[in-house]
Amino acid sequence: MAYDYEEWEEPDEPHVGQFIRQSRQDRLMTQTELARRARISRTHLSGIERGLSEPSYRVVRALCRVLGVEPWQTWEPAPDTEAIDLLRLINERTLKLLQAVQGG
């Protein structure tokens, strides 16, 4: 069977900004503090976190150094939280159904 290349979709862009924001918030850092320590402007950091600005590798390295993470981690796929929530709901309902069937 031949593959239909017209159906090919490019993978989502890396979630660099999401990862940087979450890492910063996990460390209770402000944008101002992270930007200062990474030696970039706060507005540039804000743009990166919102996905409006594509950081250079040098900037990613500087941000990661301050956050204590490795640059490669910024390109790992972000979890699909909607799918995870759906799986949790299915598991909860399945457990309730099994308990009801078993008389529990």
Summary of the structure (lengths in Angstrom):
residues: 104
radius of gyration: 20.2
end to end distance: 49.5
largest distance: 62.5
contacts: 220
relative contact order: 0.13
helix: 64%
strand: 0%
